[in-house]
Amino acid sequence: MISCTGDDNLTESNLRIKDALEKRKAMYKKEIMDNCKRDMLEKATLYVDSLIAAEISYQLSDSIVFPPKPLKPTSPGPIIIRDTVKAKPVW
């Protein structure tokens, strides 16, 4: 009945409840921030590792010299083969 009166007087029990609620909120906020920091650290580690791998790959490929691709020769035109050999029967 006291809660239905609308009186917002903070009694000793209400202060305890408020303190307990504030502690739980702080613990929840800390847990969420810890999870967020851990996830960001994992993502940053993967990103840095991929950057290092890409840099190593670039350094290795930069030291290897590949010859240029040869030019395609010009087409002489259609190739015509004259039938100079007559087929003989097998039997």
Beta strands, then each sheet from edge to edge (+ up, - down):
end
